[in-house]
Amino acid sequence: MRSRREMNVAATRAALLTAARKQFARVGFSRAEIGKIAAQARVTTGAVYHHFASKKGLFLAVAEKLEADILAHGLTAEAADPWERFRVGFEKLTDFCAAPDVQRIIFIEAPQVLGPEAWRKIELKYAYGALHQTLPRMIEAGILKPYPIELLARTLLALLRETSAQVARSPGDPQIRAQVSDLTSSVLSALSTRPTASLKKI
């Protein structure tokens, strides 16, 4: 069991991450103010520096938390068939990543704020790294065509980035969402070893 102090530390950290995520999503990293983030989290500015050292450190923690959420969300698809689970999970990720905070923090600002190399390490730890583990198993099982893993991972992440951005630009538009789903199914079908007719669309 955690001590009361540990629980207080965890609660403070969680409150700061929540407040910072809202600020970074609303005004961006450069315009976000530590004082406003602290006030929204109901803590002192000193608490921010105690837990994260700097605004960049806070942004890094927010971005990592979002990456972990993305990875966890992609694992929630339920289907007995591995390919169907992968396909449905990708569709769910498209909607999750279309959220304004994910779009701005993960796809726009993180590579700029943290730098390409640092961000690359984070991607390898989460979604990108998960693909590097999942894709070889799917190829070995005869589900995916044996393209290079790096090429497959980059293609799928690019597809996720662009399809989620399209959904984000047209929130609530069923026609756009249907087009995105059709495009996603077509691309994934091209990567699969299974006949196209057997790949159901959502």
Secondary structure by P-SEA (a helix, b strand, c coil): cccaaaaaaaaaaaaaaaaaaaaaaacccccccaaaaaaaacccaaaaaaacccaaaaaaaaaaaaaaaaaaaaaccccccaaaaaaaaaaaaaaaaccccccccccccccccccaaaaaaaaaacaaaaaaacaaaaaaacccccccaaaaaaaaaaaaaaaaaaaaaccccaaaaaaaaaaaaaaaaaaccccccccccc
